[in-house]
Amino acid sequence: MQTELSKKLGVEHAIFGFTPFPAVAAAISRAGGFGVLGAVRYTAPDDLKRDLDWVEAHVDGKPYGLDVVMPAKKVEGVTEADVEAMIPEQHRKFVTETLAKYGVPELAEGEASGWRITGWMEQVARTQLDVAFDYPIRLLANALGSPPADVVARAHERNVLVAALAGSARHALKHREAGIDIVVAQGYEAGGHTGEIASMVLTPEVVDAVDPLPVLAAGGIGSGQQVAAALALGAQGVWLGSLWLTCTEAELTSSAVTRKLLAAGSGDTVRSRALTGKPARQLRTEWTDAWDDPNGPGTLPMPLQGLLVAEALTRIQKYEVEPLLGTPVGQIVGRMTSERSVQAVFDDLTRGFERAVDRMIRIAGRSGK
Amino acid sequence: MQTELSKKLGVEHAIFGFTPFPAVAAAISRAGGFGVLGAVRYTAPDDLKRDLDWVEAHVDGKPYGLDVVMPAKKVEGVTEADVEAMIPEQHRKFVTETLAKYGVPELAEGEASGWRITGWMEQVARTQLDVAFDYPIRLLANALGSPPADVVARAHERNVLVAALAGSARHALKHREAGIDIVVAQGYEAGGHTGEIASMVLTPEVVDAVDPLPVLAAGGIGSGQQVAAALALGAQGVWLGSLWLTCTEAELTSSAVTRKLLAAGSGDTVRSRALTGKPARQLRTEWTDAWDDPNGPGTLPMPLQGLLVAEALTRIQKYEVEPLLGTPVGQIVGRMTSERSVQAVFDDLTRGFERAVDRMIRIAGRSGK
């Protein structure tokens, strides 16, 4: 499965895998794809350094990349405390009451909330980059808008390609103007932050808009047929995130979240602002229902919502409070029905792709094999 | 572009075109596809007879079909007057006020509203079938659930295949149980009544669920690349509706609706209950905004909403009141940028499909041509 982009990056298959877990990222690259480690959870540079060391030691010399979350809009001199102060009392009360209603235990004294707003701040992302540029990463992706010009320049000096996610052709064009090398077209069905245009429509629209820049299709891809469909739409590769969450290498194995993911159907996700303040697809839970309820206080804008719910989410996750427990994931969750190794998932994708090509050749009446 | 289903129906290409316009339906079949005439607007049997005569005379002996709207739930002995009586005064007032706000003129005395709820009633659909079964139709499609058992049996006696639209694997399984021959998997991005699962995820899910029944992919398809993608997902053909609206053979040519369709981007549609009471994708207008406004009265359930707005929509369409003027259409509207003949659109689809297959063969490293 070779496109211009996969050749440029020296990977066997044009399958890019985004994951927060180093073991998954390394396994994707070893399997012949391109593993991309999500950096957002590394608020301490040393933690990121430790995990990049691990990836470097387990990737068998294969290429890999890093994904950061740099907000498109730069906010100068605003601290976490400033943002905290902007949160209305009514919303804090709603969090407290909802947690109490479900009997969610408190964190132990001094125990930190794992997921902090700081990971979304440019300053923290820059610290992550300072660490990452010491490693031979081949790709830097940004999940929120184009990275700042100096970051793009710094990446290009190091021969690192820069990718950015886009939910519309307009966003994609902004990325091209910002000197981005690869656009990830993130369809409505994708997990995490996503727009309203479905992959079937979005992918070719973005391909046409930014031509000749390469486009990766994201959203709704979890089988070789879907890989084939994305490539038929003009993408130079696919960008998969959800599918790896239930891999045995993921740090979620045997957790309550994994059980919920394995049980969920394609209709069990919701595009909600409950997580960050911007629409993000995730498992639908009683927590997202509470935030999306027109009789509730509603969500706050980014970054307030993320800060508001950070500790609550840590508690829900730590104590595995099932009715409230969720995770960002796409509609492809319906295909995630068993825990498998990254290699097994990868083999399934590449074999399914070959079968889909066989079928296309038959339908088109081509003789070739 | 040959699949088992296209061979069974004797068409050159596995492209099914749904349209309310006889000239478009006939042109699709003549071009080598399968034209399906929408019957919902024919409340008088003689009108349907006249138009089926026309299709029969212009289809050059090629196969074609009919699409009816038979509600899944049978409501016995309920008249239009009964339904009228269930509409709250507050909602009638909202319609009157909204029309007044935009200065929408009244219809002339005795002038009938063109679009009536009656077209959605089983009794009317049965009258349409009585007419249609006198013609050599090869396919009967139903847009709302499975048709009643006696209708399926009647179709099968006449060697007519029965198709039904589904927005989820669960709906598709119900169709299979009802003896349906073909499932149309209608993705989130499609025009008209549609669910929340995008085509990229829905198509293979429905294919797997109803195997070995053939599945047509609907939603987001307007180019040969998208046809190829849908077939890669396991569909035995594609079902296109939106794309024909801006064809020169359509009865909308040069109208204000056509101008709006040509100008609209993929982000200019909305999935709203404003039209019928069930979520249907359509152009976003100040009319849909008014109904979707949380400060408004909100929409009524089907069939009340359709009856409530029928006259208003006729007035808006007749007088081409631009800010309120809409039509059901999918996200593919962004690709509809010029008025072209059905044949030109068809050639574009088939050539684009061949190019997409060429590209797939290259990416897969196959030698064949």
Interface residues (C-beta under 8 A of the other chain):
Chain A: M1 Q2 T3 A14 S168 A169 G187 Y188 E189 G195 E196 I197 A198 S199 M200 V201 L202 P204 E205 G219 G220 I221 S223 Q225 Q226 A228 A229 A230 L231 A232 L233 G234 G265 S266 G267 P294 G330 Q331 I332 G334 R335 F353 E354 A356 V357 R359 M360 I361 I363 A364 G365 R366 S367 G368 K369
Chain B: M1 Q2 T3 A14 S168 A169 G187 Y188 E189 G195 E196 I197 A198 S199 M200 V201 L202 P204 E205 G219 G220 I221 S223 Q225 Q226 A228 A229 A230 L231 A232 L233 G234 G265 S266 G267 P294 G330 Q331 I332 G334 R335 F353 E354 A356 V357 R359 M360 I361 I363 A364 G365 R366 S367 G368 K369
